[in-house]
Amino acid sequence: MSIHIKPIGIIQTPYKQKFAIPRQPGLVPSALGTIFFENEFNDPNYLRGLEQFSHLWLLFNFHQTADKPHSPLVRPPRLGGNKKQGVFATRSTFRPNNIGMSVVEFVSIEQKNKQLSLVVRGMDLLDGTPILDIKPYIPYADSVPQANGGFAHTAPTLMQVEYTAEANEQLLYLQNNETNLKTLISEVLSQDPRPAYQTSKEQNKPYGMTLCNLNIQWRVVENSNIVFSVEKIN
């Protein structure tokens, strides 16, 4: 049996590469994303009443790994990238059907030049991710406070984020009214985006990521990420 699924839209996010995307939704609340709907679904009636809900479920396609083989066992970053778990006991992107789901915060519904869009906050999705479905988050049914989270029961420990004087000057020049860039960068880096197998290795190693249209570089010194360069990508 085969099932045909078509995307209802595409989301634009600050995350231009897989590296540095938060490993769960809601960890970077400053991150804004905009879903642009395909022609067939470019009708405000599809979203009527959605503004009643503070949070939404997004079902999406892991499009960058869609052509990659899956395995029954994967190595979750939360376990240091060494211990194997069954793929259905994780949120790995390498899945038989490449389907993901995330809770996001509803921000607004917009329509400009006849293009319908939905703005959300706190997503963990790569820029250009196909959205398959949107469902309202229902607190009494979707929240289970006494649930056991297994190996991911507690939130990860956050790292400190600091900026050199040069990086602060660059941010001041690049800052715009739509996004607090420093807050966004700090929230992303506080999650320690390094691969799990590198978190205990040499100090002072430089790292880089693309966030929005910026190339951001930092070094890890003890338990702090020191941002030393924030440059706009031409």
N, CA, C and O of each residue as an XYZ file, in Angstrom:
936
protein
N       0.841     -1.188      0.000
C       0.000      0.000      0.000
C       0.881      1.245      0.000
O       1.843      1.324      0.764
N       0.564      2.203     -0.839
C       1.293      3.465     -0.874
C       0.313      4.600     -0.581
O      -0.880      4.504     -0.870
N       0.837      5.663     -0.008
C       0.029      6.825      0.346
C       0.679      8.047     -0.281
O       1.880      8.271     -0.128
N      -0.125      8.839     -0.990
C       0.405     10.047     -1.618
C       0.119     11.244     -0.726
O      -1.027     11.476     -0.342
N       1.159     12.005     -0.396
C       1.030     13.200      0.438
C       1.647     14.374     -0.319
O       2.760     14.274     -0.836
N       0.924     15.473     -0.377
C       1.457     16.666     -1.026
C       1.660     17.764      0.016
O       0.820     17.923      0.902
N       2.745     18.517     -0.066
C       2.960     19.623      0.872
C       1.884     20.687      0.709
O       1.427     20.956     -0.402
N       1.484     21.291      1.827
C       0.524     22.387      1.765
C       1.244     23.732      1.689
O       0.645     24.750      1.344
N       2.522     23.720      2.013
C       3.300     24.948      1.968
C       4.760     24.687      2.285
O       5.166     23.556      2.553
N       5.532     25.748      2.249
C       6.966     25.705      2.555
C       7.248     26.740      3.636
O       6.718     27.850      3.586
N       8.080     26.385      4.611
C       8.395     27.319      5.680
C       9.762     27.953      5.476
O      10.730     27.277      5.128
N       9.826     29.259      5.698
C      11.092     29.974      5.708
C      11.505     30.177      7.159
O      10.713     30.659      7.969
N      12.745     29.810      7.492
C      13.238     29.930      8.860
C      14.653     30.516      8.846
O      15.270     30.616      7.786
N      15.167     30.902     10.015
C      16.545     31.419     10.054
C      17.599     30.345      9.834
O      18.765     30.666      9.606
N      17.208     29.066      9.900
C      18.176     27.974      9.875
C      18.462     27.549      8.435
O      17.671     26.841      7.812
N      19.598     27.991      7.926
C      19.948     27.741      6.533
C      20.726     26.447      6.333
O      20.956     26.030      5.198
N      21.133     25.810      7.431
C      21.837     24.539      7.353
C      21.421     23.703      8.554
O      20.961     24.234      9.565
N      21.586     22.408      8.434
C      21.164     21.514      9.511
C      21.927     21.776     10.794
O      21.358     21.714     11.884
N      23.212     22.070     10.670
C      24.031     22.360     11.842
C      23.479     23.581     12.569
O      23.206     24.605     11.944
N      23.314     23.476     13.876
C      22.861     24.545     14.774
C      21.349     24.647     14.889
O      20.860     25.486     15.644
N      20.590     23.828     14.171
C      19.150     23.808     14.408
C      18.914     23.208     15.796
O      19.484     22.163     16.113
N      18.093     23.841     16.623
C      17.829     23.251     17.951
C      17.267     21.848     17.807
O      16.544     21.553     16.856
N      17.605     20.982     18.758
C      17.243     19.573     18.627
C      15.793     19.297     18.977
O      15.298     18.196     18.735
N      15.102     20.284     19.545
C      13.683     20.169     19.837
C      13.035     21.534     19.606
O      13.725     22.553     19.650
N      11.726     21.575     19.363
C      11.046     22.860     19.215
C      10.947     23.578     20.560
O      11.022     22.950     21.617
N      10.778     24.891     20.508
C      10.567     25.678     21.708
C      11.821     26.080     22.447
O      11.744     26.860     23.396
N      12.986     25.570     22.042
C      14.234     25.877     22.747
C      14.798     27.240     22.347
O      15.578     27.840     23.086
N      14.395     27.721     21.170
C      14.848     29.033     20.695
C      13.599     29.865     20.388
O      13.193     29.963     19.230
N      12.989     30.463     21.414
C      11.723     31.173     21.207
C      11.829     32.418     20.342
O      10.811     32.898     19.844
N      13.032     32.958     20.146
C      13.174     34.149     19.305
C      13.096     33.834     17.812
O      12.932     34.739     16.994
N      13.211     32.573     17.460
C      13.229     32.196     16.039
C      11.825     32.288     15.441
O      10.895     31.639     15.920
N      11.680     33.091     14.402
C      10.420     33.230     13.693
C      10.481     32.493     12.364
O      11.507     32.508     11.685
N       9.381     31.850     11.994
C       9.286     31.164     10.713
C       7.990     31.543     10.028
O       6.994     31.837     10.689
N       7.999     31.538      8.705
C       6.804     31.905      7.932
C       6.476     30.797      6.945
O       7.305     30.428      6.114
N       5.260     30.270      7.043
C       4.784     29.249      6.120
C       4.069     29.932      4.960
O       3.096     30.657      5.168
N       4.544     29.706      3.757
C       3.900     30.220      2.553
C       3.142     29.073      1.896
O       3.722     28.027      1.604
N       1.858     29.266      1.666
C       0.999     28.176      1.212
C       1.033     28.012     -0.308
O       1.100     28.983     -1.063
N       0.984     26.749     -0.722
C       0.922     26.428     -2.147
C      -0.408     26.914     -2.723
O      -1.363     27.146     -1.982
N      -0.466     27.067     -4.047
C      -1.639     27.640     -4.703
C      -2.944     26.966     -4.295
O      -3.946     27.640     -4.059
N      -2.934     25.646     -4.211
C      -4.151     24.909     -3.881
C      -4.672     25.249     -2.492
O      -5.871     25.139     -2.236
N      -3.789     25.658     -1.600
C      -4.165     25.927     -0.207
C      -4.030     27.413      0.145
O      -4.060     27.788      1.317
N      -3.885     28.232     -0.866
C      -3.704     29.672     -0.678
C      -5.056     30.362     -0.505
O      -5.409     31.270     -1.257
N      -5.792     29.918      0.486
C      -7.153     30.390      0.749
C      -7.302     30.598      2.256
O      -7.124     29.645      3.015
N      -7.622     31.804      2.711
C      -7.743     32.072      4.151
C      -8.741     31.171      4.862
O      -8.653     30.992      6.077
N      -9.681     30.605      4.128
C     -10.669     29.729      4.766
C     -10.009     28.506      5.408
O     -10.538     27.960      6.375
N      -8.871     28.075      4.886
C      -8.171     26.932      5.476
C      -7.712     27.238      6.903
O      -7.555     26.329      7.719
N      -7.500     28.520      7.199
C      -6.960     28.917      8.497
C      -8.007     29.590      9.390
O      -7.672     30.090     10.464
N      -9.234     29.607      8.969
C     -10.262     30.291      9.749
C     -10.370     29.677     11.148
O     -10.554     28.467     11.286
N     -10.256     30.509     12.177
C     -10.352     30.043     13.557
C      -9.029     29.657     14.180
O      -8.965     29.388     15.380
N      -7.969     29.623     13.386
C      -6.675     29.177     13.901
C      -6.125     30.139     14.957
O      -5.372     29.736     15.843
N      -6.509     31.412     14.854
C      -6.000     32.418     15.802
C      -6.519     32.194     17.225
O      -6.044     32.846     18.155
N      -7.480     31.291     17.412
C      -7.965     30.970     18.753
C      -6.929     30.183     19.573
O      -7.006     30.130     20.801
N      -5.976     29.585     18.885
C      -5.026     28.682     19.535
C      -3.666     29.357     19.674
O      -3.184     30.001     18.742
N      -3.056     29.205     20.841
C      -1.742     29.820     21.067
C      -0.620     29.008     20.448
O       0.424     29.560     20.102
N      -0.824     27.682     20.300
C       0.219     26.805     19.773
C      -0.362     25.841     18.740
O      -1.553     25.531     18.749
N       0.503     25.386     17.867
C       0.096     24.534     16.754
C       1.053     23.360     16.607
O       2.223     23.447     16.979
N       0.544     22.268     16.062
C       1.383     21.158     15.626
C       1.698     21.343     14.150
O       0.796     21.587     13.349
N       2.951     21.230     13.788
C       3.351     21.195     12.384
C       3.835     19.795     12.054
O       4.713     19.265     12.734
N       3.272     19.196     11.024
C       3.790     17.951     10.477
C       4.542     18.303      9.201
O       4.033     19.042      8.359
N       5.750     17.775      9.059
C       6.596     18.203      7.955
C       7.434     17.058      7.425
O       7.456     15.963      7.986
N       8.116     17.335      6.344
C       8.951     16.337      5.683
C      10.426     16.667      5.887
O      10.867     17.785      5.617
N      11.193     15.667      6.373
C      12.645     15.830      6.454
C      13.211     15.713      5.034
O      13.730     14.666      4.644
N      13.103     16.801      4.274
C      13.391     16.713      2.843
C      14.862     16.481      2.527
O      15.188     15.900      1.492
N      15.754     16.928      3.407
C      17.184     16.740      3.118
C      17.646     15.309      3.333
O      18.709     14.927      2.844
N      16.877     14.518      4.048
C      17.259     13.121      4.271
C      16.297     12.150      3.589
O      16.363     10.942      3.817
N      15.404     12.682      2.753
C      14.384     11.841      2.122
C      14.985     10.749      1.242
O      14.407      9.671      1.108
N      16.146     11.025      0.640
C      16.767     10.043     -0.244
C      17.849      9.230      0.462
O      18.561      8.451     -0.173
N      17.970      9.413      1.776
C      18.978      8.676      2.538
C      18.357      7.400      3.110
O      17.185      7.398      3.489
N      19.133      6.318      3.174
C      18.596      5.079      3.744
C      18.361      5.225      5.247
O      19.072      5.962      5.930
N      17.359      4.516      5.744
C      17.101      4.536      7.181
C      17.590      3.232      7.797
O      17.861      2.259      7.093
N      17.695      3.229      9.107
C      18.184      2.070      9.840
C      17.300      1.858     11.054
O      16.750      2.820     11.589
N      17.150      0.605     11.505
C      16.357      0.376     12.717
C      17.010      0.951     13.966
O      16.330      1.177     14.967
N      18.333      1.193     13.924
C      19.047      1.742     15.064
C      19.707      3.065     14.680
O      20.264      3.201     13.591
N      19.635      4.039     15.593
C      20.273      5.339     15.380
C      21.023      5.729     16.652
O      20.885      5.081     17.689
N      21.819      6.797     16.560
C      22.617      7.250     17.698
C      22.133      8.646     18.124
O      22.580      9.636     17.545
N      21.251      8.756     19.097
C      20.729     10.064     19.510
C      21.826     10.965     20.086
O      22.632     10.505     20.895
N      21.870     12.239     19.682
C      22.857     13.164     20.253
C      22.740     13.268     21.772
O      23.737     13.487     22.459
N      21.544     13.114     22.286
C      21.340     13.255     23.731
C      22.103     12.187     24.517
O      22.412     12.375     25.694
N      22.401     11.072     23.863
C      23.150      9.993     24.505
C      24.624     10.020     24.122
O      25.327      9.018     24.249
N      25.085     11.178     23.652
C      26.498     11.339     23.334
C      26.887     10.877     21.948
O      28.069     10.890     21.605
N      25.912     10.464     21.135
C      26.217     10.016     19.780
C      26.883      8.672     19.711
O      27.401      8.293     18.660
N      26.884      7.929     20.816
C      27.556      6.633     20.842
C      26.589      5.470     21.087
O      26.734      4.402     20.491
N      25.623      5.677     21.950
C      24.687      4.616     22.306
C      23.552      4.544     21.288
O      22.995      5.567     20.891
N      23.218      3.332     20.872
C      22.177      3.142     19.859
C      20.804      2.946     20.500
O      20.662      2.349     21.567
N      19.804      3.475     19.799
C      18.401      3.291     20.181
C      17.607      2.948     18.927
O      18.031      3.254     17.812
N      16.460      2.313     19.114
C      15.578      2.064     17.977
C      15.071      3.373     17.410
O      14.748      4.288     18.168
N      14.995      3.482     16.099
C      14.622      4.741     15.466
C      13.266      5.241     15.953
O      13.048      6.449     16.042
N      12.345      4.316     16.270
C      11.022      4.742     16.735
C      11.030      5.171     18.202
O      10.009      5.620     18.722
N      12.172      5.036     18.865
C      12.331      5.535     20.230
C      13.090      6.864     20.236
O      13.539      7.325     21.285
N      13.228      7.473     19.057
C      13.955      8.730     18.923
C      13.192      9.657     17.980
O      12.159      9.301     17.413
N      13.744     10.860     17.836
C      13.204     11.817     16.864
C      14.193     12.033     15.725
O      14.247     13.111     15.134
N      14.954     11.023     15.431
C      15.943     11.082     14.363
C      15.301     11.499     13.038
O      14.146     11.174     12.764
N      16.072     12.226     12.222
C      15.586     12.610     10.891
C      15.618     11.450      9.907
O      14.951     11.499      8.874
N      16.383     10.411     10.212
C      16.509      9.262      9.309
C      15.438      8.239      9.661
O      15.664      7.326     10.455
N      14.251      8.412      9.044
C      13.080      7.611      9.380
C      12.530      6.947      8.126
O      12.796      7.410      7.016
N      11.771      5.875      8.283
C      11.212      5.202      7.108
C      10.382      6.117      6.214
O      10.431      5.992      4.991
N       9.608      7.048      6.816
C       8.755      7.936      6.021
C       9.146      9.398      6.125
O       8.434     10.254      5.598
N      10.245      9.713      6.782
C      10.798     11.081      6.814
C       9.792     12.127      7.274
O       9.797     13.254      6.777
N       8.928     11.763      8.220
C       7.925     12.694      8.736
C       8.342     13.180     10.117
O       8.716     12.383     10.977
N       8.276     14.491     10.324
C       8.560     15.086     11.620
C       7.361     15.847     12.136
O       6.442     16.159     11.378
N       7.365     16.150     13.429
C       6.293     16.940     14.022
C       6.884     17.836     15.098
O       7.781     17.433     15.837
N       6.367     19.061     15.176
C       6.870     20.028     16.139
C       5.726     20.897     16.638
O       4.800     21.220     15.895
N       5.809     21.268     17.912
C       4.889     22.249     18.474
C       5.516     23.631     18.301
O       6.681     23.836     18.643
N       4.743     24.571     17.772
C       5.219     25.935     17.582
C       4.186     26.906     18.140
O       3.027     26.549     18.351
N       4.623     28.124     18.372
C       3.718     29.159     18.856
C       3.106     29.916     17.681
O       3.811     30.316     16.755
N       1.805     30.107     17.725
C       1.112     30.896     16.706
C       1.449     32.368     16.895
O       1.411     32.880     18.013
N       1.781     33.047     15.800
C       2.073     34.482     15.862
C       1.034     35.281     15.091
O       0.390     36.163     15.658
N       0.860     34.985     13.799
C      -0.091     35.761     13.006
C      -0.386     35.076     11.680
O       0.354     34.206     11.220
N      -1.487     35.498     11.087
C      -1.849     35.106      9.724
C      -1.759     36.355      8.871
O      -2.289     37.401      9.243
N      -1.097     36.260      7.737
C      -0.904     37.425      6.886
C      -1.271     37.090      5.443
O      -1.222     35.934      5.022
N      -1.635     38.123      4.705
C      -1.894     37.960      3.277
C      -1.409     39.211      2.557
O      -1.969     40.295      2.723
N      -0.358     39.047      1.754
C       0.228     40.148      1.012
C       0.346     39.748     -0.447
O       0.835     38.668     -0.777
N      -0.118     40.653     -1.325
C      -0.080     40.384     -2.769
C      -0.711     39.029     -3.098
O      -0.200     38.268     -3.919
N      -1.842     38.751     -2.428
C      -2.629     37.529     -2.653
C      -1.916     36.256     -2.199
O      -2.354     35.153     -2.523
N      -0.817     36.402     -1.450
C      -0.105     35.237     -0.923
C      -0.406     35.080      0.558
O      -0.110     35.968      1.359
N      -0.999     33.938      0.919
C      -1.337     33.639      2.303
C      -0.117     33.081      3.023
O       0.620     32.263      2.472
N       0.091     33.531      4.260
C       1.215     33.017      5.047
C       0.817     32.926      6.510
O      -0.093     33.613      6.974
N       1.523     32.060      7.221
C       1.310     31.845      8.646
C       2.653     32.010      9.349
O       3.618     31.322      9.017
N       2.718     32.920     10.318
C       3.952     33.179     11.053
C       3.898     32.428     12.381
O       2.917     32.511     13.120
N       4.974     31.692     12.667
C       5.054     30.898     13.892
C       6.374     31.187     14.589
O       7.271     31.799     14.008
N       6.488     30.744     15.836
C       7.672     31.025     16.636
C       8.174     29.746     17.316
O       7.388     28.888     17.716
N       9.509     29.639     17.436
C      10.102     28.551     18.204
C      10.240     27.236     17.469
O      10.368     26.188     18.102
N      10.216     27.265     16.122
C      10.313     26.017     15.367
C      11.756     25.515     15.313
O      12.701     26.266     15.555
N      11.900     24.247     14.996
C      13.220     23.613     14.856
C      13.366     23.059     13.443
O      13.865     21.950     13.256
N      12.933     23.825     12.456
C      12.878     23.364     11.071
C      13.878     24.089     10.190
O      14.101     25.291     10.330
N      14.468     23.340      9.290
C      15.379     23.886      8.298
C      14.623     24.784      7.327
O      13.473     24.506      6.986
N      15.256     25.844      6.889
C      14.663     26.727      5.884
C      14.304     25.928      4.633
O      15.120     25.153      4.133
N      13.088     26.117      4.129
C      12.653     25.411      2.931
C      11.970     24.081      3.201
O      11.676     23.340      2.263
N      11.712     23.765      4.468
C      11.072     22.490      4.820
C       9.634     22.449      4.322
O       8.883     23.393      4.567
N       9.221     21.380      3.627
C       7.827     21.230      3.201
C       6.923     20.928      4.400
O       7.209     20.028      5.190
N       5.841     21.679      4.526
C       4.853     21.462      5.584
C       3.744     20.563      5.036
O       3.179     20.831      3.976
N       3.442     19.496      5.775
C       2.450     18.526      5.323
C       1.072     18.770      5.928
O       0.054     18.502      5.290
N       1.040     19.276      7.158
C      -0.246     19.497      7.814
C      -0.052     20.423      9.005
O       1.052     20.554      9.532
N      -1.135     21.060      9.421
C      -1.158     21.941     10.586
C      -2.355     21.543     11.436
O      -3.465     21.396     10.924
N      -2.132     21.371     12.728
C      -3.209     21.016     13.644
C      -3.103     21.879     14.896
O      -1.996     22.204     15.326
N      -4.232     22.254     15.487
C      -4.164     23.026     16.732
C      -3.649     22.177     17.887
O      -3.948     20.986     17.980
N      -2.882     22.796     18.753
C      -2.411     22.152     19.980
C      -3.512     22.297     21.030
O      -3.951     23.408     21.328
N      -3.953     21.171     21.587
C      -5.034     21.149     22.567
C      -4.430     20.822     23.928
O      -4.062     19.672     24.167
N      -4.318     21.799     24.826
C      -3.597     21.577     26.090
C      -4.113     20.407     26.924
O      -3.308     19.630     27.436
N      -5.426     20.258     27.077
C      -5.918     19.203     27.964
C      -5.655     17.813     27.414
O      -5.581     16.847     28.174
N      -5.515     17.702     26.110
C      -5.281     16.395     25.498
C      -3.824     16.164     25.137
O      -3.340     15.035     25.222
N      -3.114     17.220     24.734
C      -1.749     17.068     24.226
C      -0.679     17.193     25.301
O       0.459     16.778     25.082
N      -1.017     17.753     26.453
C      -0.050     17.912     27.536
C      -0.262     16.830     28.588
O      -1.357     16.677     29.129
N       0.802     16.082     28.869
C       0.740     15.009     29.872
C       1.857     15.273     30.890
O       2.961     14.751     30.733
N       1.588     16.078     31.938
C       2.646     16.490     32.861
C       3.369     15.334     33.537
O       4.556     15.446     33.844
N       2.675     14.228     33.772
C       3.300     13.113     34.486
C       3.984     12.124     33.551
O       4.412     11.059     33.993
N       4.093     12.453     32.280
C       4.690     11.535     31.313
C       6.177     11.312     31.597
O       6.851     12.190     32.138
N       6.679     10.136     31.230
C       8.094      9.801     31.377
C       8.799     10.065     30.052
O       8.418      9.511     29.021
N       9.826     10.911     30.079
C      10.528     11.278     28.854
C      11.715     10.409     28.507
O      12.520     10.782     27.654
N      11.846      9.252     29.152
C      12.932      8.341     28.801
C      14.293      8.987     28.945
O      14.553      9.683     29.927
N      15.175      8.760     27.962
C      16.534      9.302     28.045
C      16.560     10.819     27.842
O      17.601     11.443     28.047
N      15.433     11.427     27.443
C      15.363     12.880     27.252
C      14.361     13.494     28.217
O      13.631     14.418     27.857
N      14.324     12.985     29.434
C      13.301     13.417     30.392
C      13.506     14.858     30.853
O      12.529     15.563     31.106
N      14.747     15.306     30.965
C      15.027     16.660     31.433
C      15.604     17.516     30.310
O      16.191     17.007     29.355
N      15.425     18.811     30.444
C      15.955     19.736     29.438
C      17.474     19.726     29.469
O      18.062     19.516     30.530
N      18.125     19.947     28.328
C      19.583     19.951     28.296
C      20.152     21.137     29.067
O      19.498     22.170     29.209
N      21.375     20.979     29.561
C      22.064     22.061     30.256
C      22.505     23.120     29.252
O      23.075     22.796     28.210
N      22.241     24.377     29.566
C      22.566     25.457     28.646
C      24.000     25.936     28.851
O      24.530     25.905     29.961
N      24.610     26.378     27.760
C      25.947     26.959     27.818
C      25.844     28.480     27.894
O      24.865     29.066     27.433
N      26.847     29.106     28.471
C      26.927     30.552     28.465
C      27.360     31.020     27.080
O      28.117     30.335     26.392
N      26.875     32.185     26.681
C      27.251     32.772     25.391
C      27.763     34.183     25.643
O      27.088     34.998     26.271
N      28.956     34.458     25.150
C      29.568     35.773     25.317
C      30.005     36.296     23.949
O      30.106     35.541     22.982
N      30.261     37.605     23.889
C      30.614     38.249     22.621
C      31.858     39.106     22.805
O      32.014     39.794     23.814
N      32.731     39.051     21.822
C      33.878     39.955     21.841
C      33.390     41.359     21.491
O      32.281     41.535     20.985
N      34.228     42.351     21.766
C      33.871     43.734     21.448
C      33.620     43.893     19.949
O      32.716     44.624     19.543
N      34.416     43.212     19.132
C      34.236     43.308     17.678
C      32.904     42.716     17.248
O      32.209     43.291     16.410
N      32.545     41.577     17.812
C      31.267     40.952     17.466
C      30.097     41.834     17.888
O      29.106     41.930     17.165
N      30.198     42.473     19.034
C      29.134     43.375     19.479
C      28.980     44.559     18.527
O      27.858     44.978     18.242
N      30.084     45.097     18.038
C      30.030     46.198     17.077
C      29.377     45.748     15.774
O      28.574     46.477     15.192
N      29.725     44.546     15.319
C      29.130     44.021     14.092
C      27.627     43.836     14.255
O      26.862     44.156     13.346
N      27.198     43.323     15.403
C      25.771     43.119     15.660
C      25.021     44.436     15.712
O      23.902     44.531     15.208
N      25.611     45.439     16.305
C      24.969     46.750     16.385
C      24.739     47.317     14.987
O      23.716     47.952     14.731
N      25.675     47.089     14.101
C      25.554     47.570     12.728
C      24.499     46.776     11.947
O      23.777     47.336     11.122
N      24.418     45.464     12.217
C      23.527     44.588     11.443
C      22.106     44.519     11.997
O      21.198     44.077     11.292
N      21.894     44.944     13.235
C      20.605     44.796     13.895
C      19.489     45.445     13.078
O      19.650     46.541     12.542
N      18.345     44.740     12.991
C      17.171     45.317     12.330
C      15.981     45.284     13.282
O      16.066     44.730     14.378
N      14.885     45.873     12.860
C      13.717     45.992     13.731
C      12.903     44.712     13.821
O      12.073     44.574     14.719
N      13.123     43.778     12.912
C      12.296     42.576     12.862
C      12.799     41.480     13.802
O      12.001     40.735     14.371
N      14.091     41.383     13.963
C      14.665     40.293     14.740
C      15.742     40.826     15.679
O      16.601     41.608     15.271
N      15.691     40.403     16.926
C      16.771     40.708     17.849
C      17.866     39.684     17.610
O      17.842     38.587     18.169
N      18.829     40.055     16.769
C      19.826     39.096     16.314
C      20.643     38.527     17.463
O      20.929     37.329     17.488
N      21.022     39.373     18.413
C      21.858     38.906     19.510
C      21.111     37.883     20.359
O      21.690     36.879     20.772
N      19.839     38.131     20.618
C      19.043     37.171     21.388
C      18.907     35.860     20.641
O      19.038     34.789     21.233
N      18.644     35.935     19.335
C      18.497     34.727     18.522
C      19.790     33.914     18.523
O      19.763     32.702     18.738
N      20.922     34.578     18.283
C      22.213     33.883     18.263
C      22.497     33.250     19.615
O      22.939     32.103     19.690
N      22.244     33.995     20.679
C      22.522     33.490     22.029
C      21.674     32.264     22.345
O      22.171     31.294     22.917
N      20.402     32.305     21.978
C      19.524     31.161     22.250
C      19.973     29.926     21.487
O      19.932     28.816     22.016
N      20.403     30.118     20.240
C      20.870     28.980     19.439
C      22.155     28.397     20.029
O      22.265     27.184     20.203
N      23.112     29.250     20.333
C      24.402     28.761     20.816
C      24.328     28.218     22.235
O      25.136     27.369     22.611
N      23.380     28.690     23.024
C      23.259     28.168     24.391
C      22.884     26.697     24.404
O      23.078     26.015     25.411
N      22.343     26.196     23.282
C      21.956     24.787     23.178
C      23.148     23.881     22.866
O      23.006     22.659     22.837
N      24.316     24.473     22.635
C      25.529     23.736     22.264
C      25.298     22.903     21.001
O      25.095     21.692     21.083
N      25.329     23.555     19.830
C      25.028     22.861     18.574
C      26.113     21.899     18.096
O      25.921     21.223     17.085
N      27.230     21.821     18.783
C      28.292     20.917     18.336
C      27.806     19.471     18.295
O      26.940     19.094     19.084
N      28.344     18.657     17.394
C      28.042     17.221     17.425
C      28.372     16.645     18.789
O      29.350     17.049     19.417
N      27.566     15.709     19.246
C      27.721     15.171     20.593
C      29.113     14.610     20.842
O      29.624     14.711     21.958
N      29.739     14.016     19.821
C      31.041     13.395     20.022
C      32.161     14.423     20.152
O      33.294     14.060     20.467
N      31.861     15.713     19.911
C      32.893     16.740     20.015
C      32.805     17.554     21.302
O      33.696     18.357     21.578
N      31.766     17.369     22.081
C      31.529     18.249     23.219
C      32.576     18.118     24.318
O      32.698     19.013     25.155
N      33.323     17.042     24.337
C      34.337     16.876     25.382
C      35.756     16.965     24.825
O      36.717     16.626     25.515
N      35.886     17.417     23.594
C      37.203     17.465     22.972
C      37.867     18.822     23.175
O      37.483     19.582     24.064
N      38.870     19.122     22.342
C      39.743     20.256     22.597
C      38.987     21.572     22.715
O      37.962     21.794     22.070
N      39.538     22.438     23.569
C      38.965     23.749     23.786
C      39.517     24.743     22.764
O      40.513     24.481     22.089
N      38.847     25.882     22.672
C      39.271     26.996     21.834
C      39.208     26.677     20.340
O      39.805     27.385     19.529
N      38.496     25.629     19.981
C      38.330     25.293     18.565
C      37.263     26.191     17.954
O      36.192     26.351     18.540
N      37.532     26.786     16.780
C      36.530     27.649     16.152
C      35.423     26.842     15.463
O      35.666     25.769     14.911
N      34.226     27.379     15.510
C      33.072     26.795     14.831
C      32.366     27.897     14.053
O      32.543     29.081     14.340
N      31.574     27.507     13.079
C      30.817     28.482     12.301
C      29.457     27.950     11.924
O      29.263     26.741     11.803
N      28.510     28.860     11.738
C      27.165     28.474     11.294
C      26.561     29.610     10.479
O      26.953     30.770     10.604
N      25.598     29.243      9.643
C      24.834     30.224      8.886
C      23.465     30.346      9.533
O      22.723     29.368      9.627
N      23.135     31.551      9.977
C      21.865     31.824     10.629
C      21.296     33.084      9.994
O      21.981     34.104      9.921
N      20.038     33.021      9.531
C      19.477     34.105      8.721
C      20.414     34.303      7.527
O      20.695     33.348      6.803
N      20.889     35.500      7.316
C      21.853     35.743      6.230
C      23.217     36.103      6.803
O      23.960     36.907      6.238
N      23.527     35.484      7.944
C      24.756     35.812      8.646
C      25.670     34.607      8.774
O      25.217     33.474      8.938
N      26.962     34.873      8.697
C      27.978     33.871      9.000
C      28.487     34.178     10.404
O      29.089     35.227     10.633
N      28.247     33.269     11.339
C      28.579     33.492     12.741
C      29.675     32.520     13.145
O      29.574     31.320     12.895
N      30.715     33.040     13.767
C      31.837     32.216     14.192
C      32.063     32.393     15.696
O      31.947     33.493     16.236
N      32.386     31.286     16.347
C      32.614     31.323     17.789
C      33.636     30.269     18.192
O      33.964     29.367     17.422
N      34.127     30.406     19.412
C      35.025     29.421     20.002
C      34.440     28.915     21.304
O      33.716     29.635     21.992
N      34.752     27.687     21.637
C      34.319     27.110     22.904
C      35.466     27.217     23.891
O      36.548     26.673     23.670
N      35.215     27.923     24.983
C      36.204     28.072     26.043
C      35.543     27.615     27.341
O      34.649     28.277     27.867
N      36.002     26.467     27.844
C      35.376     25.818     28.998
C      33.891     25.608     28.703
O      33.555     24.891     27.760
N      32.988     26.219     29.489
C      31.565     25.989     29.248
C      30.904     27.202     28.605
O      29.709     27.432     28.792
N      31.675     27.975     27.852
C      31.138     29.178     27.219
C      31.409     29.159     25.718
O      32.452     28.684     25.268
N      30.461     29.681     24.959
C      30.652     29.932     23.541
C      30.977     31.410     23.379
O      30.176     32.266     23.756
N      32.143     31.717     22.824
C      32.598     33.084     22.655
C      32.441     33.463     21.184
O      33.192     32.981     20.336
N      31.482     34.313     20.882
C      31.251     34.752     19.504
C      32.265     35.837     19.172
O      32.364     36.847     19.868
N      33.026     35.610     18.083
C      34.057     36.593     17.727
C      33.845     37.220     16.363
O      34.563     38.148     15.992
N      32.859     36.722     15.601
C      32.627     37.305     14.278
C      31.179     37.090     13.858
O      30.649     35.982     13.946
N      30.541     38.186     13.391
C      29.173     38.113     12.855
C      29.192     38.927     11.562
O      29.232     40.156     11.601
N      29.164     38.246     10.429
C      29.272     38.926      9.143
C      28.110     38.589      8.230
O      27.641     37.451      8.192
N      27.655     39.582      7.503
C      26.570     39.375      6.559
C      27.070     38.646      5.326
O      28.144     38.948      4.804
N      26.278     37.677      4.863
C      26.624     36.933      3.646
C      26.071     37.665      2.439
O      24.872     37.932      2.359
N      26.945     37.988      1.505
C      26.505     38.727      0.316
C      25.760     37.822     -0.654
O      25.319     38.278     -1.709
